[in-house]
């Protein structure tokens, strides 16, 4: 198949999922055309079936706001014609499926199906401004196939938007051959001495990630045992987080790595992974840690309980309860048997439920289905 994929190329789970999906589909013989404002995050590999088409947003002095949605629709149309695309797969209803809807309407000689994957941000957007609801519902209803990345998000979308068309659950996935337990030496010794433990967090440091809670949790852990904290990523709350680390007196033990693409080698150093978010429709970063055999401590929100079972692959605790999360992290760090058992369970669950080998065929089946009924 010849597939156009659109996502935000920024540092976030949806961009990672879209990029990995494109890579995996290319390896399976499909021609993939990314249509985006920049090369998507984690797009490290090249492959003869992978192509990138930049969306240039016109900046004209009369425009207060550059017309991104229209620029994207135009480029989708151009690529669909020039590359004879079979379908468009967009990540986010707003605005990407609206652009796809326009591109489909412009392409009069044939009907190009649209698949929309929901990651949760559309819900957040409508929560912040109800006026987006009719447009979001419209673009979901007009898609030929719609997927949600967790059952939680599927249910919320149906409820919030009053959706009557089917929404398919296709969970997020991880390449279990890339994200896997270290099979030799790790970089651990470069950062931690002897028996020092390593805690890891990975996100885009948006307020919803509650990165300052990561510091609070770490400061509690650090009082009980020698440890280091890896902070991978960057974003709006980084400065506040650095400040809090100094305020809590743990700044020498916290390492800020900034944005990284090859996160697996850092995850492989971890003894426990922390994700205390306010909300996660899925929690891809936790899954990546799990695939590396690292137990996780997360907040019990959104779709996270579908990925992590409390007491099995790690622990879940109420949002904001940094004391409980620190205690659960200490349970793992102070009991090597538990750490080993949970790490193994985490790897097993990633293998059994969320490996790309299992999930990519679900997307291929959906593509076949929408092409069959186009
Ligand atoms: O959470 C973010 O800041 C990024 C956002 C995105 O759109 O990339 O993540 C959403 O999609 C990810 C991939 O499906 C999910 O793993 C995240 O849980 C979800 N974030 C939220 O629901 C807050």
Boltz pocket constraint, residues with backbone or C-beta under 6 A from the ligand:
constraints:
  - pocket:
      binder: B
      contacts: [[A, 11], [A, 12], [A, 13], [A, 14], [A, 15], [A, 17], [A, 118], [A, 119], [A, 120], [A, 121], [A, 149], [A, 172], [A, 204], [A, 206], [A, 208], [A, 279], [A, 280], [A, 281], [A, 282], [A, 283], [A, 284], [A, 285], [A, 302]]
      max_distance: 6.0
